[in-house]
Each structure stands twice: as C-alpha cells, then as structure tokens.
Amino acid sequence: MGSDYMFLCGVMWCRFGQPEAGKELVRAATSMDPDMRALAWAMLVQGALRLRDLERTALTGSRYECWVKLGRHGRWTSTLTT
C-alpha cells in the first residue's frame, strides 16, 4: 500500500465519504510504517470533521425548513425536530 494510494483514499473519504476508502484508511492506521499511520489518521480525522460539519448543515437546514412550513400555516411549536 503506497502513500499515493493512501492519499487518494483520503481524498475519496474526506470529499465523498466513500466507505471503501474509509476502510482502507482504517487498515493503514494500523500499518507498521509510521508515515503511513500518520497520513491515515490525519485523513480519518479530516473526514470526521467534514462529517460533523455536514451533519450540522443538514440539521440546520431541516430545522429551518420545518420552521418555515409550520409558520406558513400559522402553527408554531417550541420544539423543532428533524
């Protein structure tokens, strides 16, 4: 497993959330090569941060959409769920 391949797996994981790429990163995170481990962990962390940001965006968008729908029909609620 080369560093170029691992970098491309990291890009596919971070940018597109491709599960197979994430699995390759997890596998590389246990590599005997310290540089490969460091690269894999850095990419896994970056992907996790991206996922967190996407979840926040999705939740914010869903709550806003729910608020608009409820407000349009004159029914307001104090708890908005996604």
C-alpha positions as CSV (number, residue, x, y, z in Angstrom):
1,M,0.0,0.0,0.0
2,G,1.7,3.2,-1.2
3,S,1.4,6.7,0.1
4,D,-0.1,7.9,-3.2
5,Y,-2.9,5.3,-2.9
6,M,-3.5,6.3,0.7
7,F,-3.7,9.9,-0.2
8,L,-6.2,9.2,-2.9
9,C,-8.2,7.1,-0.4
10,G,-8.1,10.1,2.0
11,V,-9.4,12.4,-0.7
12,M,-12.3,9.9,-1.6
13,W,-13.1,9.6,2.1
14,C,-12.9,13.3,3.0
15,R,-14.6,14.7,-0.1
16,F,-17.1,12.0,-1.0
17,G,-17.4,9.8,2.2
18,Q,-16.7,6.7,0.2
19,P,-16.9,3.8,2.7
20,E,-14.3,1.6,0.9
21,A,-11.8,4.5,1.1
22,G,-12.5,4.9,4.8
23,K,-11.9,1.1,5.4
24,E,-8.6,1.4,3.6
25,L,-7.6,4.4,5.9
26,V,-8.6,2.3,9.0
27,R,-6.4,-0.5,7.7
28,A,-3.5,1.9,7.1
29,A,-3.9,3.4,10.5
30,T,-2.5,0.1,11.9
31,S,0.4,-0.1,9.5
32,M,3.9,-0.7,10.6
33,D,5.1,2.3,8.6
34,P,4.8,5.4,10.9
35,D,4.4,7.8,8.0
36,M,1.5,5.7,6.6
37,R,-0.1,5.6,10.0
38,A,0.2,9.4,10.4
39,L,-1.3,10.0,6.9
40,A,-4.2,7.7,7.5
41,W,-5.0,9.2,10.9
42,A,-4.8,12.7,9.5
43,M,-7.2,11.8,6.7
44,L,-9.6,10.0,9.1
45,V,-9.7,13.0,11.4
46,Q,-10.3,15.4,8.4
47,G,-13.1,13.2,7.2
48,A,-14.7,13.1,10.7
49,L,-14.6,16.9,10.8
50,R,-16.2,17.1,7.4
51,L,-19.0,14.7,8.5
52,R,-19.6,16.8,11.6
53,D,-20.0,19.9,9.5
54,L,-22.3,18.2,7.1
55,E,-24.5,16.9,9.9
56,R,-24.7,20.4,11.4
57,T,-25.7,21.8,8.0
58,A,-28.3,19.2,7.5
59,L,-29.8,19.7,10.9
60,T,-29.9,23.5,10.5
61,G,-31.5,23.2,7.1
62,S,-34.1,20.7,8.3
63,R,-35.0,22.9,11.3
64,Y,-35.3,25.9,9.1
65,E,-37.5,24.1,6.6
66,C,-39.7,22.8,9.4
67,W,-40.0,26.3,10.9
68,V,-41.0,27.8,7.5
69,K,-43.6,25.1,7.0
70,L,-45.1,25.5,10.4
71,G,-45.0,29.3,10.2
72,R,-46.7,29.4,6.9
73,H,-49.7,27.6,8.2
74,G,-49.9,29.6,11.4
75,R,-48.9,26.8,13.7
76,W,-45.9,27.4,15.8
77,T,-44.1,25.0,18.1
78,S,-41.3,25.4,20.6
79,T,-39.6,22.1,19.7
80,L,-38.5,21.6,16.1
81,T,-37.4,18.1,15.1
82,T,-35.7,16.9,12.0
